[in-house]
Amino acid sequence: MINSETSPLPKKPRDHGGGIDPAIANWGGTRESWLDLSTGINPVPYDVADFPADAWTALPDKRARENLIAAARTFWKVPEELAVLAAPGASAVIARIPALAAAGRVDIPVPTYNEHAAAFEAQGWKITSDAPDARVLVHPNNPTGRLWTASDLTAPFMVIDESFCDICPKASLIEEARKPGRIVLKSFGKFWGLAGARLGFAIGDPALIEKLAEFIGPWAVSGPALSLGTQALQDEAWASKTRARLAEDARRLDALLRSKGAEVAGGADLFRLYEVEDAAKWQETLAQNHVWSRIFPYSKTFLRLGLPAPDRWDQLEAAL
């Protein structure tokens, strides 16, 4: 029996994008009326085709997994000697990575995606930049958009989170994962706009990937996600067209926000980071017009916005 007097209280949820339901509770409206710009998810998702019937009814088979891995290898130009693991979202991998090595010292440059620090701390690691045993780099970084280089891979155990790197594939550091002790993460949901599919990948040192696979267990990726992921990763024409559109929309968003007094502070083509006088006030003003944005507990001036869908720009312009 659990002793409620000695059991730890649940921790406060970590800060993330999303949260439309609380916003609706505060400012009214419906989910359909809100424009959610608090995430960095492509607002024009990949078209979901019909799934084979057995994608829903059968345990995901070996062939479906192999087809997905082959498509991933081709799309990301994965060196032959590296291993590829498909997982139920990049977050599922992030939570397990710290257990791949004995707890020590890990460097996670901030500001950045906060789940990495939470995962390492939960496994007993000390977060410090002083002589680290491991280093985590989000590439491009969220929210600043910073791109790292091979010279930044300075720890024996390296985690390179490329969840947003499909907008700039030439910047990928996947070739650097040839060295032992390195893992590159890929997220399917962001670039393809299908976060609900819960599909992610870990690529790198075969010994580490094999251990990760044991942690995750069999049938980790659903049949529909295997089918959808394989199709999407093979569609190079869609990816190329999407990159061009995202880049154009990112520049359009920058111009719009500059015209309202914001300064561009960074970001990538799936999200933009702005410097404003009072980020909380900006968020409230936008929310009153049913536009949801992202602010950060560590900054009073950072405002992050994702890209509107093509038919929702008028709503953002009106809210501003």
C-alpha atoms as one frame of an Amber mdcrd trajectory, in Angstrom:
protein
   0.000   0.000   0.000   1.214   3.521  -0.805   1.826   5.690   2.224   0.289
   9.045   1.332   2.181  10.760   4.139   5.614   9.846   2.794   4.897   9.684
  -0.958   6.177  12.749  -2.831   3.604  15.183  -4.152   3.198  15.340  -7.948
   5.575  17.841  -9.482   4.261  20.942 -11.189   3.913  20.309 -14.940   6.819
  21.683 -16.950   6.281  24.700 -19.147   5.328  23.819 -22.745   3.364  25.171
 -25.663  -0.261  24.215 -26.124  -2.711  24.589 -23.262  -5.643  25.792 -25.313
  -8.221  24.434 -22.850  -7.060  26.694 -19.956  -6.924  29.614 -22.409 -10.538
  28.947 -23.415 -11.509  28.804 -19.746  -9.957  32.262 -19.202 -10.920  34.065
 -22.402 -13.840  32.098 -23.839 -14.389  30.839 -27.367 -14.084  27.334 -28.772
 -11.102  25.303 -29.899 -12.080  26.034 -33.490 -12.108  29.800 -32.877  -8.626
  29.847 -31.340  -5.459  30.242 -33.367  -2.789  28.252 -31.520   0.643  29.720
 -32.249   2.187  28.434 -29.029   3.847  25.416 -30.679   6.336  24.942 -33.502
   4.194  22.472 -35.430   3.728  22.854 -39.183   0.201  24.299 -39.647  -0.161
  22.617 -43.045   0.204  18.911 -42.179   1.085  16.086 -44.480  -2.028  14.626
 -46.042  -3.037  11.493 -44.161  -3.914   8.736 -46.613  -6.104   5.732 -45.929
  -4.430   3.073 -43.801  -4.408  -0.643 -44.561  -7.033  -2.367 -42.423  -4.455
  -4.460 -40.590  -2.586  -1.313 -39.529  -5.322  -0.975 -36.908  -6.070  -4.609
 -36.139  -2.712  -6.426 -36.122   0.418  -6.071 -34.044   2.922  -3.997 -36.056
   4.919  -6.512 -38.051   8.613  -6.685 -38.807   8.210  -5.702 -42.452   6.343
  -2.492 -41.570   9.103  -1.521 -39.133  11.812  -2.319 -41.651  10.050  -0.249
 -44.330   9.887   2.742 -41.991  13.550   2.430 -40.992  14.589   2.148 -44.649
  12.616   5.288 -45.497  14.204   7.111 -42.550  17.713   6.073 -43.633  17.131
   7.416 -47.116  15.433  10.662 -46.092  18.039  11.621 -43.497  20.983  10.115
 -45.411  21.943   7.995 -42.411  25.456   6.492 -42.658  25.300   2.726 -43.053
  27.184   1.993 -39.835  24.661   3.862 -37.684  21.578   2.260 -36.152  18.056
   3.704 -36.434  15.288   3.220 -33.886  11.670   4.291 -34.355   9.897   5.271
 -31.146   6.493   6.562 -29.998   7.612  10.182 -30.190  10.945  11.884 -29.509
   9.810  12.536 -25.928   9.741   8.809 -25.219  13.400   8.608 -26.218  14.405
  11.743 -24.312  13.030  10.263 -21.084  15.147   7.113 -21.452  18.438   8.465
 -22.794  19.987   9.367 -19.403  19.795   5.712 -18.353  22.152   4.723 -21.172
  25.160   5.705 -19.056  26.065   5.905 -15.395  24.837   9.156 -13.879  27.454
  11.874 -13.929  27.710  15.473 -15.084  25.735  16.764 -18.069  25.946  20.104
 -19.839  22.644  21.388 -21.304  23.123  24.961 -22.587  20.125  27.168 -21.789
  17.648  28.422 -22.695  16.447  25.283 -24.410  13.778  22.576 -24.443  13.257
  21.737 -20.778  12.516  18.007 -21.028  16.180  17.121 -21.451  17.191  18.584
 -18.090  14.180  17.006 -16.406  15.055  13.584 -17.802  18.701  13.741 -16.731
  17.851  15.054 -13.266  15.328  12.255 -12.796  18.131   9.754 -13.441  20.473
  11.352 -10.895  22.657  13.417 -13.224  24.093  16.779 -12.160  23.560  19.573
 -14.659  26.744  21.592 -15.022  29.043  22.905 -17.744  32.099  22.010 -15.670
  33.922  18.968 -17.149  30.722  17.212 -18.265  30.469  13.510 -19.058  27.540
  14.226 -21.375  26.240  17.160 -23.394  22.823  17.848 -24.915  22.429  20.229
 -27.846  19.065  21.099 -29.396  19.854  21.828 -33.057  18.372  24.210 -34.108
  17.761  25.307 -30.559  14.296  25.910 -29.168  13.510  28.788 -28.710  16.552
  30.725 -29.979  17.112  28.848 -33.247  20.857  28.572 -32.655  22.648  26.085
 -34.895  25.560  24.135 -33.435  28.649  22.769 -35.199  30.850  19.706 -34.967
  33.253  21.665 -32.760  30.517  21.890 -30.112  30.360  18.106 -29.690  32.792
  18.099 -26.805  31.601  15.425 -24.347  32.100  11.638 -24.429  28.311  11.137
 -24.479  26.518  13.485 -26.920  22.804  13.931 -27.526  21.912  16.064 -30.549
  18.216  16.855 -30.687  17.340  17.630 -34.308  13.584  17.752 -33.807  13.395
  20.969 -35.870  16.265  20.277 -38.272  14.132  19.079 -41.191  13.650  22.729
 -42.152  17.421  22.994 -42.722  18.697  19.495 -43.611  22.098  20.728 -44.762
  22.806  21.812 -41.177  22.249  18.300 -39.788  25.055  16.851 -37.682  24.065
  13.267 -38.393  27.436  12.543 -40.009  29.044  13.362 -36.661  27.138  10.480
 -35.049  29.645   8.072 -36.585  31.719   8.438 -33.431  30.861   6.237 -30.408
  28.660   7.695 -27.692  26.547   9.896 -29.949  22.797   9.944 -30.588  20.772
  12.150 -32.924  17.048  12.605 -32.264  14.453  13.249 -34.966  10.823  14.245
 -34.504   8.179  13.390 -37.093   5.340  15.469 -35.665   6.796  18.961 -36.083
   7.898  19.222 -39.724   5.108  16.986 -41.031   2.570  18.661 -38.763   1.302
  15.405 -37.290   2.242  15.570 -33.625  -0.645  13.268 -32.725   0.990  10.390
 -34.580   3.597  10.214 -31.780   6.544   9.158 -33.916  10.212   9.915 -33.367
  13.611   8.423 -34.104  16.962   7.861 -32.420  19.959   7.480 -34.728  23.562
   6.784 -33.833  25.920   4.501 -31.928  24.556   0.943 -32.470  25.372  -0.088
 -28.892  23.371   2.807 -27.464  20.490   2.354 -29.914  20.255  -1.346 -29.079
  19.986  -0.499 -25.398  17.333   2.136 -26.117  15.332  -0.442 -28.051  15.364
  -2.709 -25.010  14.097   0.135 -22.833  11.246   0.963 -25.208  10.158  -2.627
 -25.789   8.377  -4.349 -28.691   5.574  -2.832 -30.794   6.419   0.650 -29.557
   5.214   2.366 -32.767   1.594   1.876 -33.812   0.633   0.312 -37.125  -0.911
   3.544 -38.470   2.211   5.544 -37.489   4.460   3.012 -39.245   2.390   3.265
 -42.423   2.074   7.059 -42.332   5.715   7.640 -41.460   6.959   5.445 -44.296
   4.813   7.265 -46.838   5.742  10.736 -45.617   9.478  10.081 -45.425   9.448
   8.914 -49.034   7.773  12.103 -50.277  10.778  14.299 -51.037   8.730  16.613
 -53.265   6.387  17.471 -50.386   9.331  18.108 -48.072  11.034  20.453 -50.534
   7.843  22.416 -51.194   7.121  22.629 -47.475  10.553  24.039 -46.642  10.069
  26.816 -49.176   6.627  27.709 -47.810   7.776  27.699 -44.187  10.714  29.976
 -44.995   8.443  32.431 -46.807   5.894  32.430 -43.970   8.600  32.926 -41.340
   9.788  36.070 -43.143   6.190  37.269 -43.411   5.654  36.791 -39.688   8.859
  38.696 -38.895   7.724  41.625 -41.025   4.315  41.670 -39.355   5.715  41.617
 -35.813   8.349  44.248 -36.601   5.579  46.525 -37.822   4.000  46.237 -34.364
   7.192  47.108 -32.493   8.667  43.666 -31.777  12.298  42.819 -32.491  13.382
  39.487 -33.941  15.437  37.632 -31.323  15.874  34.314 -33.134  13.921  31.217
 -33.982  13.678  28.802 -36.881  11.285  28.493 -39.816   8.694  26.640 -37.698
   8.680  29.199 -34.878   9.920  32.740 -34.368  11.266  34.356 -31.208  10.626
  38.033 -30.536  11.826  40.564 -27.993   8.986  42.730 -26.675   8.680  45.145
 -23.784   6.216  43.019 -21.793   5.691  39.461 -23.062   2.879  38.683 -20.601
   0.958  41.747 -21.757   1.408  40.747 -25.400   0.168  37.248 -24.624  -2.906
  38.588 -22.845  -3.738  41.008 -25.655  -3.471  38.237 -28.233  -5.474  35.862
 -26.046  -8.314  38.367 -25.763  -8.556  37.940 -29.536  -8.266  34.133 -29.284
  -4.666  33.873 -30.468  -2.475  31.768 -28.180   1.248  32.499 -27.944   4.206
  31.222 -25.944   6.017  33.078 -23.191   8.711  31.757 -20.871   9.099  31.722
 -17.077  12.758  32.759 -17.365  12.180  35.852 -19.531   9.814  38.823 -19.264
  10.540  39.881 -22.839  10.589  36.696 -24.945   7.508  35.993 -27.066   7.480
  32.945 -29.344   5.012  32.455 -32.171   4.456  29.553 -34.505   3.222  30.067
 -38.052  -0.464  30.559 -38.871  -2.162  28.309 -41.389  -2.687  30.032 -44.764
  -6.307  30.894 -43.972  -5.627  32.254 -40.451  -3.295  35.191 -41.078  -6.159
  37.672 -40.980  -7.005  36.585 -37.442  -3.451  37.222 -36.264  -3.246  40.584
 -37.999  -6.549  41.641 -36.439  -5.387  40.519 -32.982  -2.227  42.614 -33.309
